[in-house]
C-alpha cells in the first residue's frame, strides 16, 4: 500500500507535462520537437518525463520553438524541483524518527531549544538544525565519536543517555556563540583567576554575569546550561571554533562545589591542549587521570593561596 509521501510524489507534475500538453494541442510530436530544438529525441523524452531538468539553454530553446517565454519554463522547473526536494526531505526525515525519539524532546521544547510543534518531521528537521548537521550520521561523528561517547553509548547505564548529553553539549556551543568574547589570552586568563577568586568570596547570589564578563575579556566563554533528563553531566570544557568553553550546570550544587568545578575546568584550559575534551560526571568515559590530577593540584594552589595576587 502506497504511503502518503509516495502518493504526493506521484501527484507532482513535472514541467514536461506542460510541454507534452502544449505539443499535443498544436499537433507536434516529441520527435519533431527534438528536431526543431536540435536535441536527441531521447533527451527530450527525459525532459518531458521529469528525468532531466529544464536548463537555461533548454528554456530558451523552448521559447524559440513553442513561443512560450523562457522565464515560464524556468519558474515551472524551479517550483517542481523545490516541491520534489521537500517531499524527498520528508522521506529522509522519516528515517530520523528513531534518532529523534531518543532525545528528551519534551524538555528541549520546554526550554525553548526547539520550535513549539508536535509535528514529528518538523521536530526531526529542527533537531538536525539544532546540531547544525545534515543527517544523524554527521551527528554521530561530531557529537558521539568526537566526544568519546560512542563507547559510553554501548554501556548498560540506563540513567544516562548519550543523545541527551550531546544535546546539552550542543546547547553550550550555541550559548558560547552568542557571547562576545576577546581573543584568547592564556596569561591574562591565568591572572584573572585571582579576581575570580575574590568573586567567589562574595556572598551575593548573582555571580554568573560578573564571572562571564571577566572570562569573556580573556577570551573564555563561560556558559550555564539547564540540565536534561539522563544527562547527569556537571561540567564540560573544550575548544569550539577556536574558542575555549567552560560549560556548567546546576549539578555543580553548592557554592563550594561550584567554584571548585569552575577552577578545575579553568585549569584544563590553562594546562592542557585544544584537542582535549573534559566531561565531568559522565560514566563510561575514559578519564585521563594524569591531567585530572594536574587540574586538581592547580585548583588547590589557587584556593589555598592566602594572598589574592596573580597566580604564578
Helices and strands as residue ranges (DSSP letters): H 4-11, H 15-26, H 30-37, H 41-48, H 56-66, H 70-94, H 97-101, H 105-110, H 120-131, H 136-139, I 140-145, H 149-153, H 162-177, H 186-201, H 208-217, E 220-224, E 235-240, E 243-248, G 250-252, H 255-271, E 278-280, H 289-304
